[in-house]
Amino acid sequence: MSVPAPPPTSPPQAVSTLRDLALSCHPIPTVAVTAMATALVVAAHNSQRVCVIAAVAVLAGQLSIGWSNDLVDAERDAKVGRADKPIASGQLSRHIVTVALGSALLVTVTASLLLGWRAAAAQLTVVVSGLAYNAGLKSTVWSAVPYALAFGALPAVATLARPQPVWPTWWAMAAGAMVGVAAHFANVLPDLTEDRHTGVRGLPHRFGAPVSAVAATTLASGAVWLAFAGAATPATTLQWMLLVGAGVSLVLALLVLRRNPRSEVIFLATMLVAALAISILVTGDVTQ
């Protein structure tokens, strides 16, 4: 006589809550921005202590931005049936996310201040820009501005955290800003239809999918060339390899663009190009 298999059990409540919090923080952008910022801090020859503190500050800041985004958009996400959004689907309570958001803000402010007031100002500019985008700028013609400010400030976090703070070069900050705006245009491509139904009318929505896709790839490639022209003097083998990789990714994005301007592949390829632009900055000296 066979013994019936036990019924499947759901994960413990704490594990389920942590999983839902992870899904609600926009994990891919959170990890990507934290990795980029930390790499810049390391490349700026900061101490191990400063690198760890900066990583904590940036991670906590990005968590707060992600959670605030899902809190603000919960009703919009529910209207379009976003089952991948735990708050909108009712799997995660607003109270828990609010507590997590407040805790993340406390950590990012505290850790940022430990970097010194100059680096703290740059890092908190990143956080405030993200929160301002979530609070309403995302639905205006100025939706790209928070991205430009936030990503443009990332090289400053790295160089201003030094024992002898110094501003990064203009081209490093400009390349960072271009990466941010490219990310903005690429990120909204798969969600243009849902956003339109819920009243979100940022700059990419006003331009439409084809123009936004071209803008994303153009800005990302421009960031690569600007970073290469500034950091690669003379160019190393690694920098040439990064440039070639960016070129291949750009070609892939353009090929997909001709067939489907809203494809998620364009977003992924653009993000890869953007990451390679940051990688080129990391391999050079952004203070000269």
C-alpha positions in Angstrom: 0.0 0.0 0.0 1.6 3.3 -1.1 1.8 6.2 1.2 0.4 9.4 -0.3 2.8 12.2 -0.8 2.5 15.0 1.7 0.8 18.1 0.4 3.2 20.9 -0.8 4.0 23.4 1.9 4.3 27.1 1.4 7.6 28.7 2.4 7.7 30.2 5.9 6.2 33.7 6.2 9.5 35.4 6.8 11.1 33.8 3.7 8.1 34.7 1.6 8.3 38.3 2.8 12.0 38.6 2.1 11.4 37.1 -1.4 8.6 39.6 -2.1 10.8 42.5 -0.8 13.5 41.4 -3.1 11.1 41.4 -6.1 9.8 44.8 -5.2 13.2 46.5 -5.0 13.7 46.2 -8.8 16.6 43.8 -8.2 18.4 44.1 -11.6 18.8 47.9 -11.6 19.6 47.8 -7.9 22.4 45.3 -8.3 23.6 46.9 -11.5 23.9 50.5 -10.1 25.5 49.2 -6.9 28.1 47.2 -8.9 28.8 50.2 -11.2 29.2 52.6 -8.3 31.3 50.2 -6.2 33.6 49.6 -9.2 34.1 53.3 -9.6 34.9 53.7 -5.9 37.5 50.9 -6.1 39.0 52.3 -9.3 39.4 55.7 -7.6 42.0 54.0 -5.2 39.9 54.4 -2.1 40.6 52.3 1.0 38.9 49.0 1.6 36.8 50.5 4.4 35.6 53.3 2.1 34.7 50.9 -0.6 32.6 48.8 1.7 30.8 51.8 3.2 30.2 53.2 -0.3 28.7 49.9 -1.4 26.4 49.8 1.6 25.3 53.4 1.0 24.6 52.9 -2.7 22.8 49.6 -2.2 20.6 51.0 0.6 19.8 54.0 -1.6 18.9 51.9 -4.6 16.7 49.7 -2.4 14.8 52.8 -1.1 14.3 53.9 -4.7 13.0 50.6 -5.8 10.6 50.1 -2.9 9.3 53.7 -3.2 8.7 53.1 -6.9 6.5 50.0 -6.3 4.7 51.8 -3.4 3.8 54.8 -5.6 2.9 52.6 -8.6 0.9 50.0 -6.6 -2.5 51.2 -7.8 -1.4 51.6 -11.4 0.2 48.1 -11.4 -3.0 46.6 -10.0 -5.1 48.2 -12.7 -3.0 46.5 -15.5 -2.8 43.2 -13.6 0.9 43.1 -12.8 1.2 39.8 -11.1 5.0 40.3 -10.8 4.5 43.2 -8.4 3.9 41.8 -4.9 2.4 45.0 -3.5 -0.1 45.4 -6.4 -1.0 41.7 -6.2 -1.6 41.9 -2.4 1.2 39.5 -1.6 3.2 42.1 0.3 1.7 44.7 2.6 2.4 48.4 2.2 3.3 48.6 5.9 6.2 46.2 5.5 7.5 48.0 2.5 7.2 51.3 4.2 9.2 50.1 7.1 11.8 48.6 4.8 11.9 51.9 2.8 12.4 53.9 6.0 15.2 51.6 7.2 17.0 51.8 3.8 16.9 55.6 3.9 18.3 55.6 7.4 21.2 53.3 6.3 21.9 55.2 3.1 22.1 58.6 4.9 24.2 57.2 7.7 26.6 55.4 5.4 26.8 58.3 3.0 27.8 60.7 5.8 30.6 58.3 6.8 32.2 59.0 3.4 32.5 62.7 4.1 30.1 65.5 3.4 31.2 66.0 -0.3 30.8 62.3 -1.2 27.6 62.2 0.9 26.2 65.1 -1.1 26.9 63.3 -4.4 25.5 60.0 -3.2 22.4 61.5 -1.7 21.9 63.4 -5.0 21.6 60.0 -6.6 19.0 58.9 -4.0 16.9 62.1 -4.1 16.9 62.1 -7.9 15.4 58.6 -7.9 12.8 59.4 -5.3 11.8 62.6 -7.2 11.4 60.5 -10.3 9.1 58.1 -8.5 7.2 60.9 -6.8 6.0 62.5 -10.1 8.7 63.5 -12.5 8.3 60.1 -14.3 5.0 61.4 -15.7 6.4 64.7 -17.0 8.6 65.9 -19.9 11.4 66.2 -17.4 11.5 62.4 -16.7 15.0 62.0 -18.0 16.5 64.7 -15.7 16.7 62.5 -12.5 18.5 59.8 -14.4 21.0 62.3 -15.8 21.6 63.8 -12.4 21.9 60.4 -10.6 24.2 58.7 -13.0 26.2 61.8 -13.6 26.9 62.0 -9.9 28.2 58.4 -9.5 31.8 59.2 -10.6 31.8 62.1 -8.0 30.8 59.7 -5.2 34.0 57.8 -6.0 36.5 60.7 -6.3 35.0 62.8 -3.5 35.3 59.9 -1.1 39.1 60.1 -1.3 41.2 61.3 1.7 41.9 64.3 -0.5 38.6 64.9 -2.4 38.7 65.8 -6.0 36.0 66.3 -8.6 35.9 63.9 -11.6 36.5 65.2 -15.1 33.6 66.7 -17.0 33.6 63.8 -19.5 33.3 61.2 -16.8 30.2 62.9 -15.4 28.8 63.5 -18.9 29.3 59.8 -19.8 27.6 58.8 -16.6 24.7 61.1 -17.4 24.4 59.7 -20.9 24.3 56.2 -19.4 21.5 57.2 -17.1 19.3 58.7 -19.8 20.0 55.8 -22.1 18.8 53.5 -19.2 15.7 55.6 -18.8 14.7 55.3 -22.5 15.5 51.6 -22.7 13.8 50.7 -19.4 10.4 51.9 -20.4 10.2 50.3 -23.8 8.6 47.0 -22.7 6.0 48.9 -20.6 4.9 51.7 -22.9 1.4 50.3 -23.4 0.7 49.7 -19.7 2.1 53.1 -18.8 -0.1 54.8 -21.3 -3.2 53.1 -19.8 -2.3 54.3 -16.3 -1.5 57.9 -17.3 2.3 57.8 -17.2 3.5 60.3 -19.8 7.3 60.7 -19.4 9.6 61.9 -22.2 10.0 58.4 -23.8 6.2 58.0 -23.9 5.9 61.3 -25.7 8.5 60.2 -28.3 7.1 56.7 -28.8 8.8 53.3 -29.0 10.9 53.7 -32.2 12.4 57.1 -31.3 13.0 56.1 -27.7 14.8 52.9 -28.8 17.0 54.9 -31.1 17.7 57.5 -28.3 18.6 54.7 -25.9 21.1 53.1 -28.2 22.5 56.4 -29.4 23.1 57.7 -25.9 24.7 54.5 -24.7 27.0 54.4 -27.7 27.9 58.1 -27.2 28.7 57.3 -23.5 31.1 54.6 -24.6 32.9 56.8 -27.1 33.2 59.7 -24.7 34.5 57.4 -21.9 36.9 55.8 -24.4 38.2 59.2 -25.7 38.7 60.4 -22.1 40.0 57.4 -20.3 41.9 55.5 -23.0 45.0 57.7 -23.4 46.7 55.7 -24.7 44.2 52.8 -25.1 45.0 49.5 -23.4 44.1 46.1 -24.9 41.3 45.8 -22.3 39.8 49.1 -23.2 39.9 48.2 -26.9 38.1 44.9 -26.0 35.5 46.8 -24.1 34.9 49.1 -27.0 34.5 46.2 -29.4 32.1 44.5 -27.0 30.0 47.7 -26.9 30.0 47.9 -30.7 28.8 44.3 -31.0 26.0 44.9 -28.4 25.0 48.1 -30.2 24.7 46.2 -33.6 22.5 43.6 -31.9 20.3 46.3 -30.5 19.9 48.0 -33.9 19.1 44.7 -35.6 16.3 44.0 -33.0 15.2 47.6 -33.3 14.3 47.2 -36.9 11.9 44.3 -36.1 10.5 45.3 -32.7 11.3 48.6 -31.1 9.7 47.5 -27.8 11.7 44.3 -27.4 13.3 43.7 -24.1 16.4 42.7 -26.0 17.0 46.4 -26.8 16.9 47.1 -23.1 19.3 44.3 -22.2 21.7 45.3 -25.1 21.6 48.9 -24.1 22.3 48.1 -20.5 25.3 46.0 -21.6 26.6 48.9 -23.6 26.1 51.2 -20.7 27.9 48.8 -18.3 30.8 48.7 -20.8 30.9 52.5 -20.8 31.3 52.4 -17.0 33.9 49.7 -17.3 35.9 51.9 -19.6 35.7 54.7 -17.0 36.9 52.2 -14.3 40.0 51.3 -16.4 41.0 55.0 -16.7 41.7 58.0 -14.4 38.5 60.1 -14.2 40.3 62.9 -12.4 42.6 64.0 -15.2 
